[in-house]
């Protein structure tokens, strides 16, 4: 997997979804749902940057390829589970998907901890 490309695509998608929320959803969903949507965009953007960072650290040798793959994969899974469930919740109001959100948060935490361990071992 080319994680640099994946990170760049995820960043472009975060910008597109943010613009859609700001221009397409404003006035169509309530303030609570807009806040949920904005939180989804924020976490999507931050963790897409994480995918890009992991790919760069892998290319510089600060992370092993397997570590890069795990970290970027977990960040991607977190974006889908965490931000994805929040996007759907904000737009549809279906709260049952809220049960998925914590799994995305766990994936984010695991990725950042693996990054900390990976770069620590390369020092």
C-alpha angles and dihedrals in degrees: 000000000000099000093183090062092043091051092049092049091048090050092051089048091051090053092047093048091046091052091047090053094047096045107020104037102034107110093016099075130041125258093260092053091046089054090051090049092049090050089052091052092048094051091043091053097045094048093044085058086052090057089052092047092049090051092051092048089050092052092049093050095246087119130035115242091249091052091048090051094050094045096046092042092052091047090051091048089049092052091051095044101036104031094029093055091047092050090053092044092051095048101038104024090227102149098185089082087064086084088068096052097078091055088059090050091052090051090052092050093047091050094051092046091050088050091052091049093044097052091041091058092050094057 
